């Protein structure tokens, strides 16, 4: 994983806060499965959580990450965070 330890921790903390604030994610995931527009439910779920994060905090973290990584690296971290926290 290319995301540095400190940036990972910052992103993980924000991710956990966001997941705790969201409605029942099991129910939401079922809604996504029934939405014909959604091709990859797991990807949609992790990026929906990402975009639900506090924008000012998310932007600060992502700006730091994008100095040395890209969306593929961020997606890898989001996959891991979903497995751990959802």
DRENPA-3360 file (N, C-alpha, C; in nm, 2 decimals, always signed):
BEGIN
1 = XXXXXXXX = +0.09/-0.12/+0.00/+0.00/+0.00/+0.00/+0.09/+0.12/+0.00 ~ +0.06/+0.21/-0.09/+0.15/+0.33/-0.10/+0.11/+0.45/-0.01 ~ +0.00/+0.45/+0.05/-0.04/+0.56/+0.14/+0.04/+0.55/+0.26 ~ +0.11/+0.66/+0.30/+0.19/+0.67/+0.41/+0.12/+0.65/+0.54 ~ +0.18/+0.60/+0.65/+0.12/+0.57/+0.77/+0.04/+0.68/+0.84 ~ +0.10/+0.80/+0.84/+0.03/+0.91/+0.91/-0.10/+0.95/+0.83 ~ -0.08/+0.95/+0.69/-0.20/+0.99/+0.61/-0.31/+0.88/+0.62 ~ -0.26/+0.75/+0.63/-0.36/+0.64/+0.64/-0.44/+0.66/+0.77;
9 = XXXXXXXX = -0.37/+0.68/+0.88/-0.43/+0.70/+1.01/-0.54/+0.81/+1.01 ~ -0.50/+0.93/+0.94/-0.59/+1.04/+0.94/-0.71/+1.00/+0.86 ~ -0.69/+0.94/+0.74/-0.80/+0.89/+0.66/-0.89/+0.79/+0.73 ~ -0.83/+0.70/+0.80/-0.90/+0.60/+0.87/-0.99/+0.66/+0.98 ~ -0.93/+0.75/+1.05/-1.01/+0.82/+1.16/-1.13/+0.89/+1.10 ~ -1.11/+0.96/+0.99/-1.22/+1.03/+0.93/-1.32/+0.94/+0.87 ~ -1.28/+0.83/+0.82/-1.36/+0.72/+0.77/-1.45/+0.66/+0.88 ~ -1.39/+0.63/+0.99/-1.47/+0.58/+1.10/-1.57/+0.67/+1.15;
17 = XXXXXXXX = -1.54/+0.80/+1.16/-1.64/+0.90/+1.21/-1.75/+0.90/+1.11 ~ -1.72/+0.90/+0.98/-1.82/+0.91/+0.88/-1.92/+0.79/+0.88 ~ -1.86/+0.67/+0.89/-1.94/+0.55/+0.90/-2.03/+0.55/+1.02 ~ -1.98/+0.60/+1.13/-2.07/+0.60/+1.25/-2.18/+0.70/+1.23 ~ -2.16/+0.80/+1.15/-2.27/+0.90/+1.13/-2.37/+0.86/+1.02 ~ -2.33/+0.77/+0.94/-2.42/+0.73/+0.83/-2.53/+0.63/+0.88 ~ -2.64/+0.63/+0.81/-2.75/+0.54/+0.84/-2.70/+0.39/+0.83 ~ -2.79/+0.30/+0.85/-2.75/+0.16/+0.84/-2.69/+0.12/+0.71;
25 = XXXXXXXX = -2.56/+0.09/+0.70/-2.50/+0.07/+0.58/-2.53/-0.07/+0.52 ~ -2.58/-0.16/+0.60/-2.63/-0.29/+0.54/-2.75/-0.26/+0.46 ~ -2.84/-0.18/+0.51/-2.96/-0.15/+0.43/-2.92/-0.07/+0.31 ~ -2.83/+0.02/+0.32/-2.79/+0.10/+0.21/-2.73/+0.02/+0.10 ~ -2.65/-0.08/+0.14/-2.58/-0.17/+0.04/-2.69/-0.25/-0.03 ~ -2.79/-0.29/+0.04/-2.90/-0.36/-0.03/-2.97/-0.27/-0.13 ~ -2.99/-0.15/-0.10/-3.05/-0.05/-0.19/-2.96/-0.04/-0.32 ~ -2.83/-0.04/-0.30/-2.74/-0.03/-0.41/-2.74/-0.15/-0.50;
33 = XXXXXXXX = -2.76/-0.27/-0.44/-2.77/-0.39/-0.51/-2.89/-0.39/-0.60 ~ -3.00/-0.33/-0.56/-3.12/-0.32/-0.64/-3.13/-0.21/-0.74 ~ -3.03/-0.12/-0.74/-3.02/-0.01/-0.83/-2.95/-0.05/-0.96 ~ -3.02/-0.06/-1.06/-2.97/-0.11/-1.19/-2.86/-0.02/-1.25 ~ -2.85/+0.10/-1.20/-2.74/+0.19/-1.25/-2.61/+0.16/-1.18 ~ -2.61/+0.09/-1.07/-2.49/+0.06/-1.00/-2.43/-0.07/-1.06 ~ -2.31/-0.06/-1.11/-2.24/-0.18/-1.17/-2.15/-0.25/-1.07 ~ -2.09/-0.18/-0.98/-2.00/-0.24/-0.88/-2.05/-0.18/-0.74;
41 = XXXXXXXX = -2.12/-0.26/-0.67/-2.18/-0.22/-0.54/-2.07/-0.19/-0.44 ~ -1.97/-0.27/-0.43/-1.87/-0.25/-0.33/-1.79/-0.12/-0.36 ~ -1.76/-0.09/-0.48/-1.69/+0.03/-0.52/-1.78/+0.15/-0.49 ~ -1.91/+0.14/-0.53/-2.00/+0.25/-0.50/-2.01/+0.28/-0.35 ~ -2.02/+0.18/-0.27/-2.03/+0.20/-0.13/-1.91/+0.27/-0.07 ~ -1.79/+0.22/-0.11/-1.67/+0.28/-0.05/-1.65/+0.43/-0.09 ~ -1.68/+0.46/-0.22/-1.67/+0.59/-0.26/-1.78/+0.68/-0.21 ~ -1.90/+0.63/-0.19/-2.01/+0.71/-0.13/-1.97/+0.74/+0.01;
49 = XXXXXXXX = -1.91/+0.65/+0.09/-1.86/+0.68/+0.22/-1.75/+0.79/+0.21 ~ -1.66/+0.78/+0.12/-1.56/+0.88/+0.10/-1.62/+1.02/+0.07 ~ -1.71/+1.02/-0.02/-1.77/+1.15/-0.05/-1.86/+1.21/+0.06 ~ -1.90/+1.12/+0.15/-1.98/+1.17/+0.27/-1.89/+1.23/+0.38 ~ -1.76/+1.21/+0.37/-1.67/+1.26/+0.47/-1.68/+1.41/+0.47 ~ -1.65/+1.47/+0.59/-1.64/+1.61/+0.61/-1.55/+1.67/+0.50 ~ -1.60/+1.75/+0.41/-1.52/+1.80/+0.30/-1.39/+1.87/+0.33 ~ -1.40/+1.96/+0.43/-1.27/+2.03/+0.46/-1.16/+1.94/+0.51;
57 = XXXXXXXX = -1.20/+1.84/+0.59/-1.10/+1.75/+0.65/-1.06/+1.65/+0.54 ~ -1.15/+1.60/+0.46/-1.12/+1.51/+0.35/-1.02/+1.58/+0.25 ~ -1.05/+1.70/+0.21/-0.97/+1.77/+0.11/-0.83/+1.79/+0.16 ~ -0.81/+1.82/+0.29/-0.68/+1.84/+0.35/-0.60/+1.71/+0.34 ~ -0.66/+1.60/+0.38/-0.59/+1.47/+0.38/-0.56/+1.43/+0.23 ~ -0.66/+1.44/+0.15/-0.64/+1.39/+0.01/-0.54/+1.48/-0.06 ~ -0.53/+1.61/-0.04/-0.43/+1.69/-0.10/-0.29/+1.64/-0.06 ~ -0.27/+1.60/+0.06/-0.15/+1.55/+0.11/-0.12/+1.41/+0.04;
65 = XXXXXXXX = -0.22/+1.33/+0.03/-0.20/+1.20/-0.03/-0.16/+1.21/-0.18 ~ -0.23/+1.30/-0.25/-0.21/+1.32/-0.40/-0.07/+1.38/-0.43 ~ +0.00/+1.41/-0.33/+0.14/+1.46/-0.36/+0.23/+1.34/-0.40 ~ +0.19/+1.22/-0.36/+0.27/+1.10/-0.39/+0.19/+0.98/-0.43 ~ +0.06/+0.99/-0.44/-0.02/+0.87/-0.47/-0.14/+0.92/-0.57 ~ -0.22/+0.82/-0.61/-0.33/+0.85/-0.70/-0.46/+0.78/-0.66 ~ -0.56/+0.79/-0.74/-0.69/+0.73/-0.71/-0.68/+0.58/-0.69 ~ -0.60/+0.51/-0.76/-0.58/+0.37/-0.74/-0.54/+0.33/-0.60;
73 = XXXXXXXX = -0.44/+0.41/-0.55/-0.39/+0.39/-0.42/-0.49/+0.42/-0.31 ~ -0.57/+0.53/-0.34/-0.67/+0.57/-0.25/-0.78/+0.46/-0.25 ~ -0.82/+0.41/-0.36/-0.92/+0.31/-0.37/-0.88/+0.18/-0.29 ~ -0.75/+0.15/-0.30/-0.70/+0.03/-0.22/-0.72/+0.05/-0.07 ~ -0.69/+0.17/-0.03/-0.71/+0.20/+0.12/-0.86/+0.20/+0.15 ~ -0.94/+0.25/+0.07/-1.08/+0.25/+0.10/-1.14/+0.11/+0.10 ~ -1.09/+0.02/+0.02/-1.13/-0.12/+0.02/-1.10/-0.18/+0.16 ~ -0.98/-0.15/+0.20/-0.93/-0.20/+0.33/-1.01/-0.15/+0.45;
81 = XXXXXX = -1.04/-0.02/+0.44/-1.12/+0.04/+0.55/-1.26/-0.01/+0.55 ~ -1.32/-0.04/+0.44/-1.46/-0.10/+0.44/-1.45/-0.23/+0.50 ~ -1.35/-0.31/+0.47/-1.34/-0.45/+0.53/-1.33/-0.44/+0.69 ~ -1.26/-0.34/+0.73/-1.23/-0.33/+0.88/-1.35/-0.26/+0.95 ~ -1.41/-0.16/+0.89/-1.51/-0.07/+0.97/-1.65/-0.08/+0.92 ~ -1.68/-0.16/+0.82/-1.82/-0.16/+0.78/-1.88/-0.30/+0.79;
% end
